[in-house]
């Protein structure tokens, strides 16, 4: 699919699918704004929308959407002022996980969730018994949500590479500071992933890790080395670089509200984390990979 040429966030559904293969979507699959710079930011897990089939089958616990990358669009609301493009998923990862491969091959050796998650990060079921979407519905989600999201990233990175000589994909995520099912202990604040240096030049990784203020903790290629999007699109030998950031939600969520089952921003933390993220993107913009 061909991205629009305007610079506003545009909504997308895949128009190439036959009507008899489509399921009605309550909102477009994603929103997309082209970039005036070599950087595209992807937000595959911040969506909150549900299809009727998924919503009808969720457990009470899953209805709170606990594994969402909460408030990622709000944290990066400065992108447009910097001329940085953005693609943001509208649907929850419980509908389909856009950071997993189309064939659902496991990305990690340890326990994790797949293209169609059936367990929460709390290691509890996503769906009530026999209430998960059927195979026909899953196939429609792959065609109507997964494919157009990835096709748009591919085409935009190609356009940026042709225009600037290189392109940088910044895959923006967040996660709870403690997820016993996935890892032991407390996560660092900033968890960078470059697929062990295979998805981008070391120059980019060096820039972001050096810019980070010392009051935040960080790790490079620790528990999170980059998901499917980072691994698939990062091809530094072809001038396309990808880096993933898993940001600890402890850096911006109200922890007391979270204990009570509410996900809300902490007004005291918010200005600092937004300024730090802006400095990181500005650092990436300052990198010239044509020299």
ROKOLKOL-395863 format. One record per residue (C-alpha): residue number from 0; residue in three letters; x, y, z. Coordinates in Angstrom, 3 decimals. Each point is the difference from the previous one (the first is absolute). Example, Ala and Ser with C-alpha at 12.3 -4.5 7.8 and 13.67 -1.06 7.14 Angstrom:
<atom vovex="0" seke="ALA" u="12.300" v="-4.500" w="7.800"/>
<atom vovex="1" seke="SER" u="1.370" v="3.440" w="-0.660"/>
//
This chain:
<atom vovex="0" seke="UNK" u="0.000" v="0.000" w="0.000"/>
<atom vovex="1" seke="UNK" u="1.245" v="3.477" w="-0.779"/>
<atom vovex="2" seke="UNK" u="0.211" v="2.509" w="2.841"/>
<atom vovex="3" seke="UNK" u="-1.725" v="3.356" w="-0.448"/>
<atom vovex="4" seke="UNK" u="2.208" v="2.944" w="-0.843"/>
<atom vovex="5" seke="UNK" u="-1.406" v="2.376" w="2.610"/>
<atom vovex="6" seke="UNK" u="1.680" v="0.411" w="3.360"/>
<atom vovex="7" seke="UNK" u="-3.035" v="-0.536" w="2.237"/>
<atom vovex="8" seke="UNK" u="-0.710" v="-3.227" w="1.809"/>
<atom vovex="9" seke="UNK" u="-2.150" v="-2.021" w="-2.386"/>
<atom vovex="10" seke="UNK" u="-2.027" v="-3.060" w="0.848"/>
<atom vovex="11" seke="UNK" u="0.458" v="-3.212" w="-1.931"/>
<atom vovex="12" seke="UNK" u="-1.868" v="-3.130" w="-0.836"/>
<atom vovex="13" seke="UNK" u="1.262" v="-2.348" w="-2.715"/>
<atom vovex="14" seke="UNK" u="-2.076" v="0.577" w="-3.129"/>
<atom vovex="15" seke="UNK" u="1.559" v="-2.866" w="-1.964"/>
<atom vovex="16" seke="UNK" u="-1.818" v="-2.782" w="1.852"/>
<atom vovex="17" seke="UNK" u="-3.059" v="-1.554" w="-1.535"/>
<atom vovex="18" seke="UNK" u="-3.205" v="1.083" w="1.731"/>
<atom vovex="19" seke="UNK" u="-0.965" v="-3.561" w="0.862"/>
<atom vovex="20" seke="UNK" u="3.281" v="-0.357" w="1.921"/>
<atom vovex="21" seke="UNK" u="-0.538" v="3.091" w="2.112"/>
<atom vovex="22" seke="UNK" u="-1.422" v="0.377" w="3.461"/>
<atom vovex="23" seke="UNK" u="-1.502" v="3.333" w="1.011"/>
<atom vovex="24" seke="UNK" u="2.557" v="2.048" w="1.950"/>
<atom vovex="25" seke="UNK" u="-1.376" v="2.604" w="2.395"/>
<atom vovex="26" seke="UNK" u="3.015" v="2.266" w="-0.550"/>
<atom vovex="27" seke="UNK" u="2.743" v="0.077" w="-2.647"/>
<atom vovex="28" seke="UNK" u="2.888" v="-2.406" w="0.483"/>
<atom vovex="29" seke="UNK" u="2.490" v="2.761" w="0.781"/>
<atom vovex="30" seke="UNK" u="0.911" v="3.649" w="-0.425"/>
<atom vovex="31" seke="UNK" u="2.971" v="1.140" w="-2.035"/>
<atom vovex="32" seke="UNK" u="1.815" v="3.263" w="-0.645"/>
<atom vovex="33" seke="UNK" u="2.876" v="0.189" w="-2.457"/>
<atom vovex="34" seke="UNK" u="3.355" v="1.326" w="1.116"/>
<atom vovex="35" seke="UNK" u="1.901" v="3.115" w="-1.045"/>
<atom vovex="36" seke="UNK" u="3.102" v="-1.559" w="1.539"/>
<atom vovex="37" seke="UNK" u="1.815" v="-3.352" w="-0.350"/>
<atom vovex="38" seke="UNK" u="-1.797" v="-1.358" w="3.098"/>
<atom vovex="39" seke="UNK" u="-3.256" v="-1.927" w="0.283"/>
<atom vovex="40" seke="UNK" u="-1.363" v="-0.856" w="3.466"/>
<atom vovex="41" seke="UNK" u="-2.129" v="-3.135" w="0.300"/>
<atom vovex="42" seke="UNK" u="-2.472" v="-0.589" w="2.854"/>
<atom vovex="43" seke="UNK" u="-1.385" v="-3.522" w="-0.484"/>
<atom vovex="44" seke="UNK" u="-1.284" v="-0.673" w="3.527"/>
<atom vovex="45" seke="UNK" u="-1.688" v="3.236" w="1.102"/>
<atom vovex="46" seke="UNK" u="-3.389" v="-0.781" w="-1.570"/>
<atom vovex="47" seke="UNK" u="-3.097" v="-0.386" w="2.176"/>
<atom vovex="48" seke="UNK" u="-2.690" v="-0.922" w="-2.531"/>
<atom vovex="49" seke="UNK" u="-1.534" v="-3.469" w="-0.010"/>
<atom vovex="50" seke="UNK" u="-1.962" v="-1.877" w="-2.612"/>
<atom vovex="51" seke="UNK" u="-3.414" v="-1.201" w="1.112"/>
<atom vovex="52" seke="UNK" u="1.156" v="-3.627" w="-0.094"/>
<atom vovex="53" seke="UNK" u="3.013" v="0.653" w="2.221"/>
<atom vovex="54" seke="UNK" u="-1.875" v="2.230" w="2.427"/>
<atom vovex="55" seke="UNK" u="-2.724" v="-2.611" w="0.472"/>
<atom vovex="56" seke="UNK" u="2.513" v="-2.677" w="1.003"/>
<atom vovex="57" seke="UNK" u="2.391" v="1.826" w="2.342"/>
<atom vovex="58" seke="UNK" u="0.327" v="-0.971" w="3.626"/>
<atom vovex="59" seke="UNK" u="-0.805" v="2.629" w="2.596"/>
<atom vovex="60" seke="UNK" u="3.712" v="0.431" w="0.648"/>
<atom vovex="61" seke="UNK" u="0.811" v="0.421" w="-3.707"/>
<atom vovex="62" seke="UNK" u="-2.710" v="2.640" w="-0.454"/>
<atom vovex="63" seke="UNK" u="2.284" v="2.417" w="1.844"/>
<atom vovex="64" seke="UNK" u="2.512" v="-0.435" w="-2.875"/>
<atom vovex="65" seke="UNK" u="2.915" v="-0.324" w="2.455"/>
<atom vovex="66" seke="UNK" u="2.645" v="-0.779" w="-2.635"/>
<atom vovex="67" seke="UNK" u="-0.588" v="3.205" w="-1.966"/>
<atom vovex="68" seke="UNK" u="2.931" v="2.350" w="-0.645"/>
<atom vovex="69" seke="UNK" u="-1.875" v="2.670" w="1.914"/>
<atom vovex="70" seke="UNK" u="0.107" v="3.638" w="-1.159"/>
<atom vovex="71" seke="UNK" u="2.802" v="-0.453" w="-2.510"/>
<atom vovex="72" seke="UNK" u="-1.584" v="2.494" w="-2.481"/>
<atom vovex="73" seke="UNK" u="-0.280" v="2.583" w="2.796"/>
<atom vovex="74" seke="UNK" u="3.637" v="-0.485" w="1.004"/>
<atom vovex="75" seke="UNK" u="1.114" v="0.626" w="-3.566"/>
<atom vovex="76" seke="UNK" u="-2.426" v="2.808" w="-0.836"/>
<atom vovex="77" seke="UNK" u="2.943" v="2.214" w="-0.990"/>
<atom vovex="78" seke="UNK" u="0.778" v="-2.034" w="-3.123"/>
<atom vovex="79" seke="UNK" u="-1.989" v="2.125" w="-2.430"/>
<atom vovex="80" seke="UNK" u="1.776" v="3.182" w="1.106"/>
<atom vovex="81" seke="UNK" u="3.305" v="-1.706" w="-0.853"/>
<atom vovex="82" seke="UNK" u="-1.279" v="-1.143" w="-3.399"/>
<atom vovex="83" seke="UNK" u="0.264" v="-3.651" w="1.044"/>
<atom vovex="84" seke="UNK" u="-2.496" v="-2.422" w="-1.512"/>
<atom vovex="85" seke="UNK" u="-2.060" v="-2.408" w="2.044"/>
<atom vovex="86" seke="UNK" u="-2.059" v="-3.148" w="-0.466"/>
<atom vovex="87" seke="UNK" u="-2.268" v="-0.868" w="2.918"/>
<atom vovex="88" seke="UNK" u="-2.117" v="-3.115" w="0.380"/>
<atom vovex="89" seke="UNK" u="-3.627" v="0.495" w="0.993"/>
<atom vovex="90" seke="UNK" u="-0.779" v="-3.583" w="1.012"/>
<atom vovex="91" seke="UNK" u="1.065" v="-1.704" w="3.182"/>
<atom vovex="92" seke="UNK" u="2.648" v="-2.702" w="-0.141"/>
<atom vovex="93" seke="UNK" u="-2.741" v="-2.368" w="1.233"/>
<atom vovex="94" seke="UNK" u="-1.519" v="0.286" w="-3.490"/>
<atom vovex="95" seke="UNK" u="3.328" v="-0.588" w="-1.731"/>
<atom vovex="96" seke="UNK" u="3.579" v="0.670" w="1.074"/>
<atom vovex="97" seke="UNK" u="1.665" v="2.089" w="-2.689"/>
<atom vovex="98" seke="UNK" u="3.450" v="-0.688" w="1.418"/>
<atom vovex="99" seke="UNK" u="-0.177" v="-3.715" w="-0.741"/>
<atom vovex="100" seke="UNK" u="0.665" v="-1.720" w="-3.341"/>
<atom vovex="101" seke="UNK" u="-2.848" v="-0.775" w="-2.379"/>
<atom vovex="102" seke="UNK" u="0.687" v="-3.737" w="0.342"/>
<atom vovex="103" seke="UNK" u="0.122" v="0.329" w="3.825"/>
<atom vovex="104" seke="UNK" u="3.407" v="-1.651" w="0.356"/>
<atom vovex="105" seke="UNK" u="1.327" v="0.585" w="3.562"/>
<atom vovex="106" seke="UNK" u="2.446" v="2.874" w="0.400"/>
<atom vovex="107" seke="UNK" u="1.318" v="-1.034" w="3.397"/>
<atom vovex="108" seke="UNK" u="1.055" v="-3.270" w="1.600"/>
<atom vovex="109" seke="UNK" u="-1.621" v="1.016" w="3.275"/>
<atom vovex="110" seke="UNK" u="-3.731" v="0.204" w="0.678"/>
<atom vovex="111" seke="UNK" u="-1.679" v="2.777" w="-1.948"/>
<atom vovex="112" seke="UNK" u="-3.181" v="0.928" w="-1.864"/>
<atom vovex="113" seke="UNK" u="-0.708" v="-0.554" w="-3.677"/>
<atom vovex="114" seke="UNK" u="-1.738" v="1.566" w="-2.976"/>
<atom vovex="115" seke="UNK" u="-3.361" v="-0.701" w="1.633"/>
<atom vovex="116" seke="UNK" u="0.693" v="0.168" w="3.747"/>
<atom vovex="117" seke="UNK" u="-1.806" v="-2.562" w="2.128"/>
<atom vovex="118" seke="UNK" u="1.700" v="0.866" w="3.287"/>
<atom vovex="119" seke="UNK" u="0.567" v="3.308" w="1.766"/>
<atom vovex="120" seke="UNK" u="3.424" v="1.035" w="1.233"/>
<atom vovex="121" seke="UNK" u="-1.466" v="-0.890" w="3.395"/>
<atom vovex="122" seke="UNK" u="-0.122" v="-3.610" w="-1.276"/>
<atom vovex="123" seke="UNK" u="-3.813" v="-0.050" w="0.063"/>
<atom vovex="124" seke="UNK" u="-2.336" v="-0.743" w="-2.933"/>
<atom vovex="125" seke="UNK" u="-0.927" v="2.770" w="-2.426"/>
<atom vovex="126" seke="UNK" u="-3.268" v="-1.682" w="-1.008"/>
<atom vovex="127" seke="UNK" u="-2.758" v="-1.864" w="1.736"/>
<atom vovex="128" seke="UNK" u="-0.105" v="-3.718" w="-0.933"/>
<atom vovex="129" seke="UNK" u="-0.943" v="-0.502" w="-3.662"/>
<atom vovex="130" seke="UNK" u="-0.464" v="3.751" w="-0.487"/>
<atom vovex="131" seke="UNK" u="3.146" v="0.846" w="-1.997"/>
<atom vovex="132" seke="UNK" u="-0.403" v="1.187" w="-3.616"/>
<atom vovex="133" seke="UNK" u="-0.294" v="-2.802" w="-2.526"/>
<atom vovex="134" seke="UNK" u="2.442" v="-0.675" w="-2.826"/>
<atom vovex="135" seke="UNK" u="-2.042" v="1.946" w="-2.561"/>
<atom vovex="136" seke="UNK" u="-0.012" v="3.060" w="2.227"/>
<atom vovex="137" seke="UNK" u="3.711" v="-0.307" w="0.693"/>
<atom vovex="138" seke="UNK" u="0.726" v="-0.227" w="-3.723"/>
<atom vovex="139" seke="UNK" u="-2.001" v="3.180" w="-0.557"/>
<atom vovex="140" seke="UNK" u="1.977" v="1.825" w="2.700"/>
<atom vovex="141" seke="UNK" u="3.223" v="-1.024" w="-1.693"/>
<atom vovex="142" seke="UNK" u="-1.201" v="1.339" w="-3.344"/>
<atom vovex="143" seke="UNK" u="-1.759" v="3.144" w="1.213"/>
<atom vovex="144" seke="UNK" u="2.280" v="1.121" w="2.835"/>
<atom vovex="145" seke="UNK" u="3.397" v="-1.749" w="-0.029"/>
<atom vovex="146" seke="UNK" u="0.759" v="0.165" w="-3.711"/>
<atom vovex="147" seke="UNK" u="-0.877" v="3.647" w="-0.633"/>
<atom vovex="148" seke="UNK" u="1.918" v="1.107" w="3.098"/>
<atom vovex="149" seke="UNK" u="3.155" v="-1.766" w="-1.128"/>
<atom vovex="150" seke="UNK" u="-0.452" v="0.951" w="-3.650"/>
<atom vovex="151" seke="UNK" u="-0.204" v="3.659" w="0.987"/>
<atom vovex="152" seke="UNK" u="3.190" v="-0.211" w="2.068"/>
<atom vovex="153" seke="UNK" u="1.788" v="-1.702" w="-2.878"/>
<atom vovex="154" seke="UNK" u="-1.063" v="2.583" w="-2.560"/>
<atom vovex="155" seke="UNK" u="0.719" v="2.965" w="2.257"/>
<atom vovex="156" seke="UNK" u="3.489" v="-1.251" w="0.858"/>
<atom vovex="157" seke="UNK" u="0.662" v="-0.524" w="-3.698"/>
<atom vovex="158" seke="UNK" u="-1.151" v="3.561" w="-0.732"/>
<atom vovex="159" seke="UNK" u="2.171" v="1.436" w="2.781"/>
<atom vovex="160" seke="UNK" u="3.020" v="-1.986" w="-1.173"/>
<atom vovex="161" seke="UNK" u="-0.439" v="1.331" w="-3.534"/>
<atom vovex="162" seke="UNK" u="-0.432" v="3.576" w="1.243"/>
<atom vovex="163" seke="UNK" u="2.671" v="0.205" w="2.706"/>
<atom vovex="164" seke="UNK" u="2.386" v="-2.824" w="-0.861"/>
<atom vovex="165" seke="UNK" u="-0.947" v="-1.926" w="3.142"/>
<atom vovex="166" seke="UNK" u="-2.979" v="-0.567" w="2.292"/>
<atom vovex="167" seke="UNK" u="-0.387" v="-0.612" w="3.741"/>
<atom vovex="168" seke="UNK" u="-2.915" v="-1.902" w="1.504"/>
<atom vovex="169" seke="UNK" u="-0.532" v="0.712" w="3.706"/>
<atom vovex="170" seke="UNK" u="-2.334" v="-2.633" w="1.444"/>
<atom vovex="171" seke="UNK" u="-1.606" v="1.501" w="3.111"/>
<atom vovex="172" seke="UNK" u="-1.282" v="-2.269" w="2.773"/>
<atom vovex="173" seke="UNK" u="-0.558" v="-0.044" w="3.741"/>
<atom vovex="174" seke="UNK" u="-0.400" v="-2.731" w="2.582"/>
<atom vovex="175" seke="UNK" u="-0.634" v="-0.466" w="3.701"/>
<atom vovex="176" seke="UNK" u="3.154" v="0.200" w="2.089"/>
<atom vovex="177" seke="UNK" u="-0.645" v="-3.477" w="1.365"/>
<atom vovex="178" seke="UNK" u="-1.368" v="-2.890" w="-2.067"/>
<atom vovex="179" seke="UNK" u="0.934" v="-3.248" w="1.787"/>
<atom vovex="180" seke="UNK" u="-1.234" v="-2.177" w="-2.884"/>
<atom vovex="181" seke="UNK" u="2.507" v="1.637" w="-2.355"/>
<atom vovex="182" seke="UNK" u="2.973" v="0.952" w="2.159"/>
<atom vovex="183" seke="UNK" u="1.333" v="0.011" w="3.536"/>
<atom vovex="184" seke="UNK" u="0.259" v="3.130" w="2.077"/>
<atom vovex="185" seke="UNK" u="-0.373" v="3.621" w="-1.035"/>
<atom vovex="186" seke="UNK" u="0.552" v="1.202" w="-3.552"/>
<atom vovex="187" seke="UNK" u="2.274" v="2.962" w="-0.705"/>
<atom vovex="188" seke="UNK" u="-1.824" v="3.193" w="-0.981"/>
<atom vovex="189" seke="UNK" u="1.151" v="-0.109" w="-3.632"/>
<atom vovex="190" seke="UNK" u="0.385" v="-3.355" w="-1.746"/>
<atom vovex="191" seke="UNK" u="1.586" v="0.390" w="-3.423"/>
<atom vovex="192" seke="UNK" u="-0.085" v="-2.748" w="-2.619"/>
<atom vovex="193" seke="UNK" u="2.007" v="-0.235" w="-3.210"/>
<atom vovex="194" seke="UNK" u="-0.092" v="-3.782" w="-0.469"/>
<atom vovex="195" seke="UNK" u="3.537" v="-0.225" w="1.375"/>
<atom vovex="196" seke="UNK" u="1.168" v="2.758" w="-2.344"/>
<atom vovex="197" seke="UNK" u="-1.470" v="-1.567" w="-3.123"/>
<atom vovex="198" seke="UNK" u="-2.881" v="2.434" w="-0.543"/>
<atom vovex="199" seke="UNK" u="1.861" v="3.321" w="0.039"/>
<atom vovex="200" seke="UNK" u="3.431" v="1.560" w="-0.044"/>
<atom vovex="201" seke="UNK" u="1.784" v="0.268" w="3.344"/>
<atom vovex="202" seke="UNK" u="0.041" v="3.761" w="-0.522"/>
<atom vovex="203" seke="UNK" u="-3.728" v="0.267" w="0.697"/>
<atom vovex="204" seke="UNK" u="0.173" v="-2.211" w="3.080"/>
<atom vovex="205" seke="UNK" u="2.966" v="1.982" w="1.302"/>
<atom vovex="206" seke="UNK" u="-1.807" v="3.306" w="-0.486"/>
<atom vovex="207" seke="UNK" u="-3.166" v="-0.956" w="1.874"/>
<atom vovex="208" seke="UNK" u="1.790" v="-1.696" w="2.869"/>
<atom vovex="209" seke="UNK" u="2.345" v="2.970" w="0.450"/>
<atom vovex="210" seke="UNK" u="-2.819" v="2.556" w="-0.094"/>
<atom vovex="211" seke="UNK" u="-1.967" v="-1.679" w="2.777"/>
<atom vovex="212" seke="UNK" u="0.214" v="1.918" w="3.262"/>
<atom vovex="213" seke="UNK" u="1.692" v="-1.806" w="2.907"/>
<atom vovex="214" seke="UNK" u="-3.135" v="0.087" w="2.161"/>
<atom vovex="215" seke="UNK" u="-1.503" v="-2.632" w="-2.342"/>
<atom vovex="216" seke="UNK" u="1.329" v="-3.554" w="-0.206"/>
<atom vovex="217" seke="UNK" u="0.443" v="-1.807" w="-3.318"/>
<atom vovex="218" seke="UNK" u="1.175" v="-3.153" w="-1.712"/>
<atom vovex="219" seke="UNK" u="0.801" v="-0.845" w="-3.613"/>
<atom vovex="220" seke="UNK" u="-1.142" v="-3.397" w="-1.323"/>
<atom vovex="221" seke="UNK" u="-0.947" v="-1.300" w="3.408"/>
<atom vovex="222" seke="UNK" u="-3.278" v="-1.902" w="0.443"/>
<atom vovex="223" seke="UNK" u="-1.428" v="1.878" w="-2.998"/>
<atom vovex="224" seke="UNK" u="2.159" v="-0.159" w="-3.097"/>
<atom vovex="225" seke="UNK" u="-2.636" v="1.257" w="-2.421"/>
<atom vovex="226" seke="UNK" u="-3.183" v="-1.651" w="-1.177"/>
<atom vovex="227" seke="UNK" u="-1.084" v="-0.959" w="-3.482"/>
<atom vovex="228" seke="UNK" u="-0.271" v="3.559" w="-1.313"/>
<atom vovex="229" seke="UNK" u="3.552" v="0.838" w="1.021"/>
<atom vovex="230" seke="UNK" u="1.394" v="-3.266" w="-1.347"/>
<atom vovex="231" seke="UNK" u="-1.985" v="0.057" w="-3.227"/>
<atom vovex="232" seke="UNK" u="0.616" v="3.579" w="-1.094"/>
<atom vovex="233" seke="UNK" u="3.449" v="0.667" w="1.416"/>
<atom vovex="234" seke="UNK" u="2.377" v="-0.564" w="-2.910"/>
<atom vovex="235" seke="UNK" u="2.951" v="2.316" w="0.632"/>
<atom vovex="236" seke="UNK" u="1.907" v="-1.440" w="-2.941"/>
<atom vovex="237" seke="UNK" u="-2.784" v="1.433" w="-2.196"/>
<atom vovex="238" seke="UNK" u="-0.133" v="3.342" w="1.800"/>
<atom vovex="239" seke="UNK" u="-3.085" v="-0.762" w="2.101"/>
<atom vovex="240" seke="UNK" u="0.540" v="-0.039" w="3.756"/>
<atom vovex="241" seke="UNK" u="-2.391" v="-1.086" w="2.756"/>
<atom vovex="242" seke="UNK" u="0.177" v="0.332" w="3.776"/>
<atom vovex="243" seke="UNK" u="-2.591" v="-0.957" w="2.605"/>
<atom vovex="244" seke="UNK" u="-0.611" v="1.728" w="3.321"/>
<atom vovex="245" seke="UNK" u="-1.870" v="-1.794" w="2.765"/>
<atom vovex="246" seke="UNK" u="-0.645" v="2.766" w="2.499"/>
<atom vovex="247" seke="UNK" u="-0.784" v="-0.968" w="3.573"/>
<atom vovex="248" seke="UNK" u="-3.449" v="1.264" w="0.919"/>
<atom vovex="249" seke="UNK" u="1.403" v="0.892" w="3.413"/>
<atom vovex="250" seke="UNK" u="1.532" v="3.047" w="-1.698"/>
<atom vovex="251" seke="UNK" u="-3.378" v="1.583" w="-0.743"/>
<atom vovex="252" seke="UNK" u="-2.991" v="-1.806" w="1.542"/>
<atom vovex="253" seke="UNK" u="-1.547" v="0.764" w="3.375"/>
<atom vovex="254" seke="UNK" u="1.067" v="-3.055" w="1.982"/>
<atom vovex="255" seke="UNK" u="-2.651" v="0.380" w="2.685"/>
<atom vovex="256" seke="UNK" u="-2.771" v="0.177" w="-2.596"/>
<atom vovex="257" seke="UNK" u="1.464" v="-3.033" w="-1.744"/>
<atom vovex="258" seke="UNK" u="-0.147" v="-2.025" w="3.212"/>
<atom vovex="259" seke="UNK" u="-3.709" v="0.836" w="0.072"/>
<atom vovex="260" seke="UNK" u="-0.402" v="-1.285" w="-3.553"/>
<atom vovex="261" seke="UNK" u="0.011" v="3.406" w="-1.732"/>
<atom vovex="262" seke="UNK" u="2.464" v="1.098" w="-2.646"/>
<atom vovex="263" seke="UNK" u="0.583" v="3.724" w="0.188"/>
<atom vovex="264" seke="UNK" u="2.862" v="2.375" w="-0.627"/>
<atom vovex="265" seke="UNK" u="2.046" v="1.378" w="2.864"/>
<atom vovex="266" seke="UNK" u="0.001" v="3.776" w="-0.469"/>
<atom vovex="267" seke="UNK" u="3.259" v="0.320" w="1.924"/>
<atom vovex="268" seke="UNK" u="1.893" v="-2.536" w="-2.111"/>
<atom vovex="269" seke="UNK" u="-1.512" v="0.943" w="-3.363"/>
<atom vovex="270" seke="UNK" u="1.934" v="3.199" w="-0.873"/>
<atom vovex="271" seke="UNK" u="3.342" v="-1.669" w="0.691"/>
<atom vovex="272" seke="UNK" u="-0.616" v="-3.154" w="-2.012"/>
<atom vovex="273" seke="UNK" u="-1.430" v="1.928" w="-2.948"/>
<atom vovex="274" seke="UNK" u="3.019" v="2.314" w="-0.047"/>
<atom vovex="275" seke="UNK" u="2.327" v="-2.994" w="0.142"/>
<atom vovex="276" seke="UNK" u="-1.785" v="-1.736" w="-2.877"/>
<atom vovex="277" seke="UNK" u="0.111" v="3.195" w="-2.045"/>
<atom vovex="278" seke="UNK" u="3.743" v="0.283" w="0.570"/>
<atom vovex="279" seke="UNK" u="0.442" v="-3.597" w="-1.141"/>
<atom vovex="280" seke="UNK" u="-1.898" v="0.573" w="-3.246"/>
<atom vovex="281" seke="UNK" u="1.895" v="3.248" w="-0.573"/>
<atom vovex="282" seke="UNK" u="3.218" v="-1.945" w="0.514"/>
<atom vovex="283" seke="UNK" u="-1.030" v="-2.463" w="-2.688"/>
<atom vovex="284" seke="UNK" u="-0.855" v="2.891" w="-2.310"/>
<atom vovex="285" seke="UNK" u="3.475" v="1.436" w="0.521"/>
<atom vovex="286" seke="UNK" u="1.638" v="-3.207" w="-1.172"/>
<atom vovex="287" seke="UNK" u="1.148" v="0.099" w="-3.606"/>
<atom vovex="288" seke="UNK" u="0.449" v="-3.432" w="-1.504"/>
<atom vovex="289" seke="UNK" u="1.019" v="1.230" w="-3.441"/>
<atom vovex="290" seke="UNK" u="3.487" v="1.004" w="1.041"/>
//
